[in-house]
Amino acid sequence: MIVDYVQRSDAWFEWRKQGITASMIPVIMGLSAYQTPYELWAELVGLKEPADLSNSWHVQRGVEQEPEARDAVEQEYGRPYMPVCVEADHNKLFKASLDGLYKSGSDKEILEIKCPCEKIYNEILELKGQAPTFLMYASQVQWQLNCTDAPHGKLYFYLRGKRPISTAIRRNDSFIKQAEEAALTFWNLVQTKTPPPMIEGRDKVVYDLEETDNSWESKVNRYKVKSKDLSELEAKVKQAKAEVKELEQYFTAQIPDDVQTFDKDGIRATRVERKGSIDYKKLIADIEDQLNVVIPPQMINSHTKKSSTYFRVSTVEPEEKPVSAPTSVVSVQPEPILPTKPESIPGLEKPEVQKEPEVEDVVIAQPRQAKSYFEKSSHNVFF
């Protein structure tokens, strides 16, 4: 399902925070050489600031050359590709920002553009489907296929002055199932702020969560301490009130009957007349008896204030229980998310090079002098 967000806008960044995006999949699946699951988790829970790539020369080059790459692929295949944001129909947590989506009737194809540096370009040229960078981007495309329910997509490598490398990525439901399971497990770790296992040799910085103890036992212990303090204070107040009342009785005993206010040595006592309270229960009984009437309960209930409910909380000392032998406790650790070996990734078979029948020993994408910003790729590589 297409969602209406402009890529790189503030709303787009907020939308990305609400789910699992395609760029997260290589990290979660252990295919990223740039970030570990633990580092990604630390970013998502707010313990680590995301790397600022806005001033990166490689990122700037990619942003600059991406429109050229889209023009190149559209000219080569004669298809328009629209950059859109999508969410999977079967789970709104699954999100992707596409460089391009082609849709005509029931035919759908996604486009992922990468503008690598020359080193990565040559690595992909040499290792093809076994290149670590290719595997990383291919897993990202599989997630995009999952979010769009498309059967295939294009992974298009573009470097100005070099022949583009166009690869077809076929949808592989087996890999997508593995990715969904790993992604949901990772997302649960983010929501519960439970760190994934660290990778030895790569995760060198430990990010600590603020310690918060909201356990029942902690609250019980605190309540007992405060209740004891309150009881001691109430006992002191009760004793002080009794002593003050005794002294007041001594002062008032010295006041003559005809004196309204007595003021001496900083003590002032004023005689106050207070009316007695009305015994309404007895009053009602006398009215019924003398007037020979019966006041219905409904009338009494209509003049009764609304009842209230409260809890009477107190501490209870636990009963002594016989000491039993300690039982063993099994600690269940979350299953680590381990890097996936390239050859075990479904849907990424060894590349086959499609050649023109009359041409032999074709060299794919060998660098040569470009007459313009790009040269049309002469054949497609399928993985």
Secondary structure, 3 states (H helix, E strand, C coil): CEECCCCCCHHHHHHHCCCECHHHHHHHCCCCCCCCHHHHHHHHCCCCCCCCCCCCHHHHHHHHHHHHHHHHHHHHHCCCCECCEEEECCEEEEEEECCEEEEECCEEEEEEEECCCHHHHHHHHHHHHHCHHHHHHHHHHHHHHHHHCCCEEEEEECCCCCCCEEEEEECCHHHHHHHHHHHHHHHHHHHCCCCCCCCCCCCCCCCCCCCCCCCHHHHHHHHHHHHHHHHHHHHHHHHHHHHHHHHHHHHHHCCCCCCCEEEECCEEEECCCCCCCCCHHHHHHHHHHHHCCCCCHHHHHHCCCCCCCCCCCCCCCCCCCCCCCCCCCCCCCCCCCCCCCHHHCCCCCCCEECCCCCCCCCCCCCCCCCCCCCCCCCCCEEC
